Amino acid sequence: MPATDLSLLIDAALEAGKIATRYSGTQAQRWDKPDGAGPVTEADLAVNAMLGDRLRAARPGYGWLSEESEDTSERLERRNAFIIDPIDGTRSFAEGARTWAHSIAVANEGKVTAAVIYLPMRNLLYAAARGMGATLNGEEIKTSACVDLQQSEVLAAKPTLDTRHWRDGHVPDFGRAYRPSLAYRMALVGQGRFDAMLTLRPSWEWDIAAGDLIIQEAGGVCTDRAGQSLVFNNATPRLNGVIAANAALHEELSKRLDLSGPGIGA
């Protein structure tokens, strides 16, 4: 069913883009979530409501995990679950920037089988179904062929370069760039626009589920910071960071990281 689910996700993502772009990010009502969990806007909630109605009606047997919905244990009883971030990069959206995304995925028994990352303001729609490859606006994409870490461009937040995260305190001399949406960072690696991405902080499933499949189907490797395969729809929906790249760069990054070091804040 991955292909059927993917068609559903693409249609839902396009509708989400229509809803979100009706709002002016800087004018949209905005609230701060409790416990420093970040901002949410009326656009996030409108998109979440539409996705909930549309996707659950189409697949009533699937569980539901979304950043903007109250979580329940009901999803743990389902073989399939939607994993949704209505707007990834809400701060960017609220500032009127263009680098925010809708991230929509289906996981079957913990593994993502269909995924979409859509940036309506950039007209970029990344999609993948398990065993069927990954695409950008309908064209096949592949991860970068770069195998030299020193020549690579890595998407990572600045704290990742702290010496405490690297073996013997030695930070590899790679180029660093950043995008505010974690889903977009992963999509860019799948596209081959950047060679790798790295986040060492605990990562919410809704930020990374879609990107995990897109990278894999584009020929890359995507794991947590300890090199373990990502498994989704967990009782606590947070994973131990992400390392994503082609196989050679992934191995090199994994060798260089000090896995005994802290993950928070990187």
KOLTI-254348 format. One line per 3 residues: their letters; for each residue z, x, y negated of N, C-alpha, C, O. Coordinates in steps of 0.1 Angstrom, whole numbers, plus 5000, padded with zeros to 4 digits. Atoms other than C-alpha are relative to their C-alpha. Layout:
residues N
A> Z:X:Y:Z:X:Y:Z:X:Y:Z:X:Y ~ ...
//
This chain:
residues 266
MPA> 5000:5008:5012:5000:5000:5000:5000:5008:4987:4999:5002:4976 ~ 5000:4993:5013:5001:5029:4975:4989:4997:4990:4991:4996:4978 ~ 5011:5003:5009:4966:5021:4961:5002:4987:4994:4999:4985:4982
TDL> 4998:5014:5006:4975:4984:4956:5011:5001:4990:5010:4995:4979 ~ 4989:4998:5010:5008:4994:4939:4995:5007:4988:4999:5003:4977 ~ 5004:4992:5012:4990:5019:4917:4992:4991:4991:4994:4992:4979
SLL> 5007:5009:5009:4966:4992:4904:5009:4991:4992:5007:4989:4980 ~ 4990:5008:5007:4996:4970:4896:5007:5008:4989:5009:5003:4978 ~ 4993:4992:5010:5013:4999:4878:4991:5003:4988:4996:5003:4977
IDA> 5010:4997:5012:4982:5008:4857:4999:4988:4991:5000:4989:4979 ~ 5001:5012:5009:4978:4972:4845:5013:4998:4992:5013:4994:4981 ~ 4988:5002:5007:5015:4970:4837:5002:5011:4989:5007:5007:4978
ALE> 4999:4990:5010:5014:5003:4818:4992:4997:4988:4996:4999:4977 ~ 5009:5004:5011:4985:4992:4797:5006:4989:4992:5005:4989:4979 ~ 4994:5011:5007:5003:4960:4788:5012:5006:4992:5015:5001:4981
AGK> 4989:4994:5007:5034:4981:4780:4996:5007:4987:5003:5006:4977 ~ 5005:4993:5012:5014:5002:4756:4996:4990:4989:4999:4993:4977 ~ 5003:5010:5010:5001:4970:4738:5013:4995:4993:5013:4993:4981
IAT> 4987:5005:5006:5037:4958:4733:5006:5011:4991:5010:5008:4980 ~ 4993:4990:5008:5051:4991:4722:4994:5004:4987:5000:5006:4977 ~ 5007:4996:5012:5024:4999:4697:4999:4989:4989:4994:4991:4978
RYS> 4999:5011:5011:5030:4965:4679:5012:5004:4991:5012:4998:4980 ~ 4988:4996:5009:5062:4981:4666:4997:5013:4993:4990:5022:4998 ~ 5000:4987:5008:5063:5008:4639:5013:5007:5004:5024:5002:5001
GTQ> 4988:4993:4995:5087:5033:4654:5011:5002:4990:5023:4999:4993 ~ 4990:4997:5010:5104:5041:4622:5006:4987:4995:5017:4987:4989 ~ 4995:5012:5004:5108:5004:4614:5007:4992:5011:5014:4982:5008
AQR> 4994:5007:4989:5119:4992:4648:5015:5001:5000:5021:5011:4997 ~ 4986:5000:4999:5155:4982:4652:5005:5010:5011:4998:5011:5021 ~ 4995:4990:4992:5175:5009:4668:5015:5000:5002:5022:4997:4992
WDK> 4986:4999:4998:5209:5012:4684:5003:5013:5008:4994:5018:5015 ~ 4995:4989:4992:5229:5041:4699:5008:4995:5012:5017:4987:5011 ~ 4993:5004:4988:5240:5037:4735:5014:5006:5001:5017:5016:4994
PDG> 4987:4994:4998:5276:5042:4745:5000:5014:5006:4991:5017:5013 ~ 4998:4987:4994:5289:5076:4755:4989:5010:4998:4987:5019:5007 ~ 5010:4990:5003:5262:5096:4738:4988:4999:5009:4981:5009:5010
AGP> 5012:5002:4991:5235:5082:4761:4987:5000:4993:4976:4998:4999 ~ 5013:5000:5008:5209:5083:4733:4997:4987:4994:5004:4977:4996 ~ 5004:5012:5007:5191:5057:4713:4992:4991:5009:4986:4995:5019
VTE> 5008:5010:4994:5174:5025:4723:4994:4992:4989:5002:4989:4979 ~ 5006:5008:5011:5150:5004:4702:4996:4987:5006:4996:4984:5018 ~ 5005:5014:4996:5138:4968:4703:4987:5002:5008:4984:4993:5016
ADL> 5012:4998:4993:5105:4982:4716:5003:5003:5015:4997:4998:5024 ~ 4996:4997:4986:5122:4997:4747:5004:4987:5007:5000:4985:5019 ~ 4996:5012:4994:5138:4964:4754:4989:4990:5003:4989:4983:5013
AVN> 5012:5009:4998:5106:4944:4749:4991:5004:5012:4987:4996:5020 ~ 5008:4994:4989:5087:4967:4772:5007:4998:5014:5001:4994:5024 ~ 4992:5002:4988:5115:4966:4798:5000:4986:5005:4998:4983:5017
AML> 5000:5014:4996:5116:4928:4798:4986:4996:5006:4986:4990:5016 ~ 5013:5003:4995:5078:4926:4803:4998:5006:5014:4994:4999:5023 ~ 5002:4994:4987:5078:4951:4831:5009:4994:5011:5004:4992:5022
GDR> 4992:5007:4991:5107:4934:4848:4994:4987:5005:4994:4985:5017 ~ 5007:5012:4996:5090:4901:4848:4988:5002:5008:4986:4995:5018 ~ 5013:4998:4994:5056:4913:4857:5001:5007:5014:4995:5002:5024
LRA> 4999:4993:4988:5065:4938:4884:5008:4993:5011:5004:4993:5023 ~ 4992:5007:4990:5092:4919:4901:4993:4987:5005:4995:4983:5017 ~ 5007:5011:4995:5071:4888:4903:4989:5004:5010:4986:4997:5019
ARP> 5010:4995:4991:5043:4908:4919:5005:5005:5013:4999:5005:5024 ~ 4994:4994:4988:5066:4925:4944:5015:4996:5001:5024:5004:4998 ~ 4986:5005:5000:5097:4904:4948:5009:5007:5010:5021:5006:5009
GYG> 4992:4993:4990:5109:4925:4978:5004:5014:4996:5011:5020:5003 ~ 4997:4986:5004:5111:4957:4958:5013:5000:4991:5017:4990:4984 ~ 4989:4998:5009:5143:4970:4942:4996:5004:4986:4984:5006:4983
WLS> 5003:4997:5014:5146:4978:4905:5010:5010:4994:5022:5008:4995 ~ 4992:4990:5008:5159:5008:4886:4993:5004:4988:4982:5009:4988 ~ 5006:4997:5013:5152:5011:4849:5011:5005:4991:5023:5001:4992
EES> 4990:4995:5010:5169:5030:4821:5006:4989:4992:5017:4990:4988 ~ 4995:5011:5009:5172:4998:4801:5004:4987:5007:5006:4977:5001 ~ 4994:5011:4992:5185:4975:4829:5013:5004:5006:5015:5015:5010
EDT> 4987:4997:4993:5220:4972:4842:4997:5003:5015:4990:4995:5022 ~ 5002:4996:4986:5220:4990:4876:5009:4992:5009:5021:4989:5006 ~ 4992:5006:4990:5232:4973:4907:4997:5006:5014:4987:5013:5015
SER> 5002:4994:4986:5235:4983:4944:4990:4993:5008:4986:4998:5019 ~ 5010:5008:4993:5210:4957:4954:4988:5008:5004:4982:5007:5015 ~ 5013:4992:4998:5181:4982:4951:5002:5010:5012:4992:5013:5018
LER> 4997:4990:4989:5198:5005:4977:4997:4993:5014:4995:5000:5024 ~ 5003:5007:4987:5191:4978:5004:4985:4998:5002:4981:4993:5012 ~ 5015:5002:4999:5153:4978:4997:4993:5013:5004:4996:5024:4999
RNA> 5008:4989:4996:5128:5001:5013:4992:5006:4988:4990:5018:4987 ~ 5008:4996:5012:5107:5001:4981:5008:4997:4988:5016:4987:4987 ~ 4994:5003:5013:5119:5003:4945:4992:5005:4989:4985:5015:4990
FII> 5006:4995:5012:5104:5004:4911:5010:5009:4993:5022:5006:4993 ~ 4992:4991:5008:5117:5033:4890:4993:5002:4987:4982:5007:4986 ~ 5007:5003:5013:5110:5027:4853:5008:5007:4989:5020:5006:4988
DPI> 4995:4997:5014:5115:5043:4819:4991:4993:4991:4979:4998:4989 ~ 5009:5008:5009:5101:5018:4795:4994:5008:4989:4982:5007:4986 ~ 5005:4991:5009:5098:5044:4768:5007:5013:5002:5019:5014:4999
DGT> 4994:4986:4999:5105:5081:4776:4996:5008:4988:4985:5010:4984 ~ 5002:4994:5013:5110:5099:4744:5003:4990:4989:4995:4990:4979 ~ 4996:5010:5010:5127:5071:4724:5002:5006:4987:4998:5000:4977
RSF> 4998:4994:5013:5138:5095:4697:4987:5003:4993:4985:5000:4981 ~ 5014:4998:5005:5101:5105:4692:4994:4987:4995:4988:4987:4984 ~ 5005:5013:5004:5091:5069:4691:5006:4995:4987:4999:4991:4978
AEG> 4993:5005:5012:5118:5060:4665:4997:5009:4988:4998:5004:4977 ~ 5003:4991:5011:5107:5090:4644:4985:4998:4996:4980:5004:4986 ~ 5014:5003:5003:5071:5077:4644:4990:5010:5006:4979:5011:5002
ART> 5009:4990:4993:5057:5106:4666:4992:4993:5011:4993:4981:5014 ~ 5009:5006:4990:5031:5101:4693:5002:5005:5014:4996:5000:5023 ~ 4998:4994:4987:5045:5120:4722:5011:4993:5008:5021:4999:5013
WAH> 4991:5008:4991:5064:5092:4740:4991:4993:5010:4979:4992:5008 ~ 5007:5004:4988:5054:5077:4773:5007:4988:5007:5019:4987:5006 ~ 4995:5009:4990:5058:5048:4797:4999:5007:5013:4988:5012:5017
SIA> 4999:4994:4986:5069:5061:4831:5003:4990:5010:5014:4984:5010 ~ 4998:5011:4990:5065:5038:4860:4996:5005:5014:4986:5011:5016 ~ 5002:4995:4987:5068:5046:4897:5005:4990:5011:5014:4981:5008
VAN> 4995:5006:4989:5073:5031:4931:5004:5010:5010:4997:5019:5013 ~ 4995:4991:4989:5095:5049:4957:5001:4992:5013:5007:4981:5013 ~ 4999:5006:4987:5093:5041:4994:5009:5009:5008:5006:5020:5011
EGK> 4990:4993:4993:5124:5052:5013:5002:5014:4994:5003:5024:5001 ~ 4996:4988:5007:5131:5078:4987:4989:5009:4995:4991:5018:4987 ~ 5011:4992:5004:5096:5092:4982:4991:4992:4991:4988:4980:4995
VTA> 5009:5007:5009:5073:5082:4953:4987:4999:5006:4981:5008:5012 ~ 5013:5003:4994:5041:5066:4965:4990:4996:4990:4978:4996:4993 ~ 5010:5004:5010:5025:5053:4933:5007:5003:4986:5019:5001:4985
AVI> 4994:4995:5013:5030:5066:4897:4990:4999:4989:4978:5002:4991 ~ 5007:5000:5012:5018:5062:4862:5008:5005:4988:5020:5001:4987 ~ 4994:4996:5012:5026:5080:4830:4990:4997:4989:4978:5003:4990
YLP> 5010:5004:5009:5009:5065:4800:5005:5002:4986:5016:4998:4982 ~ 4997:4998:5014:5009:5077:4764:4990:4992:4991:4979:4997:4988 ~ 5010:5008:5007:4992:5049:4744:4996:5006:4987:4984:5003:4983
MRN> 5003:4995:5013:4993:5067:4711:4990:5012:5001:4984:5017:4992 ~ 5009:4989:4997:4973:5096:4727:4989:4996:5010:4980:5004:5013 ~ 5010:5005:4991:4952:5075:4750:4999:5008:5013:4988:5012:5017
LLY> 4999:4992:4988:4964:5094:4780:5006:4992:5011:5018:4988:5010 ~ 4994:5008:4989:4969:5076:4813:4999:5009:5013:4988:5011:5019 ~ 4999:4992:4988:4980:5098:4842:5004:4991:5012:5013:4982:5010
AAA> 4997:5009:4989:4981:5082:4876:4999:5007:5014:4991:5017:5015 ~ 5001:4995:4987:4986:5090:4913:5005:4990:5010:5014:4982:5008 ~ 4996:5007:4988:4989:5074:4947:5001:5010:5011:4993:5019:5012
RGM> 4998:4990:4989:5003:5093:4977:4988:5001:5009:4983:4991:5014 ~ 5012:4997:4991:4974:5109:4996:4987:4998:4994:4977:4999:5000 ~ 5013:5004:5007:4948:5099:4970:4997:5009:4988:4988:5006:4981
GAT> 5002:4991:5011:4951:5127:4944:5006:4994:4987:5011:4983:4987 ~ 4995:5004:5013:4960:5125:4907:4989:5000:4990:4979:5008:4991 ~ 5011:5002:5010:4939:5115:4877:5006:4999:4986:5018:4996:4984
LNG> 4998:5003:5014:4939:5115:4839:4988:4992:4995:4977:4997:4995 ~ 5011:5009:5004:4919:5086:4825:4989:4999:5010:4977:4999:5006 ~ 5010:5002:4990:4902:5083:4858:4994:5012:5006:4986:5011:5016
EEI> 5006:4988:4996:4892:5119:4862:5010:5008:5008:5022:5009:5004 ~ 4991:4993:4992:4907:5141:4889:5007:5012:4992:5000:5019:4984 ~ 4993:4989:5006:4933:5167:4877:5006:5009:5011:5009:5004:5022
KTS> 4994:4991:4991:4947:5198:4893:5010:5009:4992:5008:5011:4980 ~ 4991:4991:5006:4976:5221:4885:4993:5013:4997:4983:5016:5002 ~ 5005:4987:5004:4970:5255:4869:4999:5009:5011:5006:5009:5021
ACV> 5002:4989:4989:4957:5284:4890:5008:5013:4996:5007:5023:5004 ~ 4993:4988:5004:4979:5309:4871:5010:5004:5010:5018:4996:5014 ~ 4990:4995:4991:4999:5331:4894:5009:5011:4995:5018:5016:5001
DLQ> 4992:4990:5006:5014:5356:4870:5010:4994:4990:5006:4988:4980 ~ 4989:5007:5008:5047:5344:4855:4999:5005:4986:5002:4998:4977 ~ 5000:4994:5013:5044:5368:4826:4988:4995:4991:4989:4995:4979
QSE> 5012:5005:5007:5010:5353:4817:5001:4984:4998:4992:4978:4993 ~ 4999:5014:5000:5022:5317:4821:5006:4994:4988:5013:5000:4980 ~ 4994:5009:5010:5030:5289:4797:5009:4990:5006:5004:4982:5014
VLA> 4991:5008:4993:5061:5271:4807:5006:4990:4990:5011:4993:4979 ~ 4993:5010:5008:5074:5238:4792:5015:5000:5004:5018:4997:5015 ~ 4986:5000:4998:5111:5241:4788:5008:4999:4987:5003:5004:4977
AKP> 4992:5001:5012:5139:5234:4763:5005:5014:4998:5007:5022:5007 ~ 4995:4986:5004:5152:5265:4744:5012:5004:5008:5013:5016:5012 ~ 4988:4996:4993:5186:5265:4762:4997:5006:5014:5005:5013:5020
TLD> 5004:4995:4987:5167:5273:4795:4999:5015:4999:5000:5022:5010 ~ 5002:4986:5001:5162:5308:4781:5013:5008:4999:5013:5020:4997 ~ 4987:4993:5001:5199:5316:4780:5001:5009:5012:4998:5005:5024
TRH> 5000:4990:4989:5205:5347:4801:5009:4996:5012:5007:5000:5023 ~ 4990:5004:4989:5233:5330:4821:4992:4992:5011:4998:4991:5022 ~ 5007:5007:4990:5206:5310:4840:4991:5008:5009:4985:5003:5018
WRD> 5009:4991:4993:5187:5340:4853:5007:5011:5007:5017:5016:5002 ~ 4994:4989:4992:5194:5366:4879:5001:5013:4991:4992:5017:4985 ~ 4997:4988:5007:5210:5397:4864:4998:4999:4985:4997:5008:4978
GHV> 5001:5002:5014:5207:5381:4830:4986:5003:4994:4985:5004:4982 ~ 5013:4996:5005:5170:5389:4828:4991:4988:5000:4988:4982:5010 ~ 5009:5012:5002:5148:5361:4814:4986:5005:5001:4982:5014:4994
PDF> 5014:4997:4999:5112:5363:4825:4992:4999:4986:4996:4990:4978 ~ 5008:5000:5012:5087:5370:4797:4988:4991:5001:4977:4995:5001 ~ 5011:5010:5000:5067:5338:4799:5000:4993:4986:5009:4994:4978
GRA> 5001:5008:5012:5054:5317:4770:5007:4987:5002:5007:4981:5012 ~ 4993:5013:4999:5075:5287:4762:4995:4990:4990:4992:4993:4978 ~ 5004:5011:5008:5065:5254:4748:5009:4988:5003:5017:4988:5013
YRP> 4992:5011:4998:5082:5220:4745:4994:4987:4996:4986:4987:4987 ~ 5003:5013:5003:5075:5183:4745:5012:4991:5002:5019:4993:5012 ~ 4987:5007:4999:5102:5157:4739:5001:4991:5012:5012:4988:5017
SLA> 5000:5009:4988:5092:5134:4768:4999:5008:5013:4990:5016:5015 ~ 5000:4993:4987:5101:5148:4802:4989:4996:5009:4983:5004:5015 ~ 5011:5005:4992:5076:5126:4819:4987:5006:4995:4979:5010:5003
YRM> 5012:4993:5005:5049:5140:4796:4999:5014:5004:4988:5019:5007 ~ 5000:4986:4996:5059:5175:4803:4995:5002:5015:4987:5010:5018 ~ 5004:4999:4986:5055:5169:4840:4985:4996:5002:4978:5003:5009
ALV> 5014:5003:4999:5021:5152:4835:4991:5011:4995:4981:5014:5001 ~ 5008:4988:5005:5009:5182:4815:4999:5011:5010:4989:5018:5011 ~ 5001:4991:4989:5017:5204:4844:4990:4995:5011:4982:5003:5016
GQG> 5010:5006:4990:4998:5181:4868:4986:5002:4995:4977:5004:5002 ~ 5013:4998:5007:4969:5183:4843:4995:5014:5000:4983:5016:4999 ~ 5004:4986:5001:4969:5221:4843:5000:5005:4986:4996:5016:4983
RFD> 5000:4996:5014:4974:5221:4805:5011:5011:4998:5010:5020:4990 ~ 4990:4990:5000:5006:5241:4811:5002:5004:5015:4999:4997:5024 ~ 4999:4994:4987:5014:5263:4841:5012:4995:5008:5012:4995:5020
AML> 4988:5004:4993:5049:5251:4849:5009:4993:4990:5007:4993:4978 ~ 4989:5006:5008:5079:5231:4836:5013:5002:5007:5014:5003:5019 ~ 4987:4996:4995:5115:5237:4840:5011:4992:4992:5011:4993:4980
TLR> 4988:5005:5007:5147:5217:4832:5011:5002:5010:5011:4999:5022 ~ 4989:4997:4992:5180:5228:4845:5012:4990:4999:5022:4991:5006 ~ 4989:5010:5001:5201:5199:4834:4998:4989:5010:4987:4986:5014
PSW> 5002:5012:4992:5208:5169:4856:4990:4990:4994:4991:4988:4982 ~ 5011:5008:5005:5178:5146:4853:5000:4986:5006:5001:4984:5018 ~ 5001:5014:4995:5176:5108:4855:4988:4998:5008:4977:5003:5004
EWD> 5012:5003:4991:5153:5095:4882:4989:4994:4992:4977:4997:4995 ~ 5011:5007:5008:5134:5073:4857:4992:5010:4992:4980:5007:4988 ~ 5007:4990:5008:5124:5104:4837:4990:5008:5008:4980:5013:5003
IAA> 5008:4990:4992:5109:5123:4866:4993:4995:5013:4985:5002:5019 ~ 5006:5005:4987:5099:5100:4895:4985:5000:4999:4978:5005:5008 ~ 5015:5000:5000:5063:5094:4883:4994:5014:4999:4984:5016:5006
GDL> 5005:4987:5001:5058:5130:4873:5000:5008:5013:4992:5016:5016 ~ 4998:4993:4988:5070:5142:4907:4987:4998:5009:4982:5007:5014 ~ 5012:5003:4992:5041:5124:4925:4987:5006:4994:4979:5011:5001
IIQ> 5012:4995:5006:5015:5133:4899:4998:5015:5002:4987:5020:5005 ~ 5001:4985:4998:5023:5170:4902:4996:5003:5015:4988:5011:5017 ~ 5003:4997:4986:5023:5169:4940:4985:4997:5003:4979:5004:5010
EAG> 5014:5004:4997:4990:5150:4942:4990:5009:4992:4978:5009:4996 ~ 5009:4991:5007:4975:5175:4917:5001:5014:5006:4994:5023:5001 ~ 5000:4987:4993:4983:5203:4941:5012:5009:4998:5012:5020:5002
GVC> 4988:4992:5004:5016:5215:4927:5012:4997:5009:5012:4990:5019 ~ 4987:5001:4993:5052:5218:4940:5010:4995:4989:5011:5001:4978 ~ 4990:5006:5009:5080:5198:4924:5013:4999:5008:5014:4992:5018
TDR> 4987:5001:4993:5116:5203:4935:5012:4999:4989:5009:4999:4977 ~ 4989:4999:5009:5151:5203:4920:5002:5015:4997:4995:5023:5002 ~ 4998:4986:5004:5165:5235:4905:5004:5009:5011:5003:5021:5010
AGQ> 4996:4992:4988:5178:5246:4939:4989:5001:5010:4991:5006:5021 ~ 5011:4999:4991:5144:5242:4955:4999:4989:5010:4991:4989:5019 ~ 5000:5011:4991:5152:5210:4973:4990:4989:4996:4988:4986:4984
SLV> 5009:5011:5003:5126:5182:4976:5007:4988:4992:5019:4986:4995 ~ 4994:5011:5007:5132:5153:4952:5000:4987:5008:4990:4983:5014 ~ 4999:5013:4993:5145:5121:4968:5006:4990:4990:5015:4992:4983
FNN> 4997:5010:5011:5147:5089:4947:5007:4988:5006:5008:4986:5018 ~ 4992:5012:4997:5166:5056:4946:5013:5003:5007:5017:4997:5017 ~ 4986:4997:4996:5200:5072:4951:5010:4992:4993:5007:4985:4983
ATP> 4989:5008:5006:5233:5055:4945:5003:5004:4986:5005:4996:4977 ~ 4999:4994:5014:5238:5078:4915:4986:5006:4997:4982:5016:5002 ~ 5014:4997:5002:5202:5080:4901:4998:5012:4991:4991:5012:4981
RLN> 5002:4988:5008:5204:5116:4888:4998:5012:5009:5005:5013:5019 ~ 5004:4989:4991:5189:5147:4903:5003:5014:4993:5005:5014:4981 ~ 4995:4987:5004:5197:5184:4900:4989:5008:4993:4985:5019:4998
GVI> 5011:4993:5008:5170:5194:4874:4987:5000:5007:4985:4993:5018 ~ 5014:5000:4994:5133:5201:4881:4994:5013:4998:4995:5019:4987 ~ 5009:4988:5001:5111:5231:4888:4986:4995:5005:4985:4989:5016
AAN> 5013:5005:4996:5074:5222:4888:4989:5010:4996:4989:5015:4985 ~ 5011:4990:5002:5043:5245:4891:4991:5000:5012:4993:4993:5021 ~ 5007:4998:4987:5017:5256:4915:5009:5008:5009:5020:5013:5005
AAL> 4991:4994:4990:5031:5271:4947:5005:5014:4996:5017:5017:4998 ~ 4997:4986:5002:5030:5307:4936:5010:5001:4988:5020:5008:4989 ~ 4991:4999:5011:5047:5302:4902:5013:4993:5003:5024:4998:4998
HEE> 4988:5006:4996:5072:5278:4917:5009:5010:5007:5021:5010:5005 ~ 4992:4991:4993:5083:5304:4941:5006:5011:4991:5017:5015:4993 ~ 4996:4989:5009:5085:5331:4914:5012:4995:4991:5022:5002:4989
LSK> 4989:5005:5008:5106:5309:4891:5013:4998:5008:5023:5001:5003 ~ 4988:5003:4992:5129:5299:4919:5007:5013:5004:5019:5014:5004 ~ 4994:4987:4997:5135:5336:4928:5007:5006:4988:5017:5012:4990
RLD> 4994:4994:5012:5143:5345:4892:5013:4992:4995:5021:4998:4988 ~ 4989:5008:5005:5168:5316:4886:5013:5004:5007:5013:5007:5019 ~ 4987:4998:4994:5205:5322:4891:5006:4986:5003:5010:4979:4994
LSG> 4996:5013:4997:5214:5291:4910:5015:4998:5000:5020:4986:5001 ~ 4986:5001:5001:5251:5298:4907:5004:4996:4985:5016:4993:4983 ~ 4997:5003:5014:5248:5293:4869:5001:4986:4997:4998:4977:5005
PGI> 4998:5014:5004:5255:5261:4850:4987:4993:4997:4977:5000:4994 ~ 5012:5007:5003:5229:5234:4847:5001:4991:4988:4991:4988:4982 ~ 4998:5009:5011:5244:5213:4819:4994:5006:4988:4997:5018:4985
GA> 5004:4995:5013:5226:5216:4786:4987:5008:5000:4983:5014:4990 ~ 5013:4992:5000:5194:5233:4798:4989:4992:5005:4977:4997:5005
//
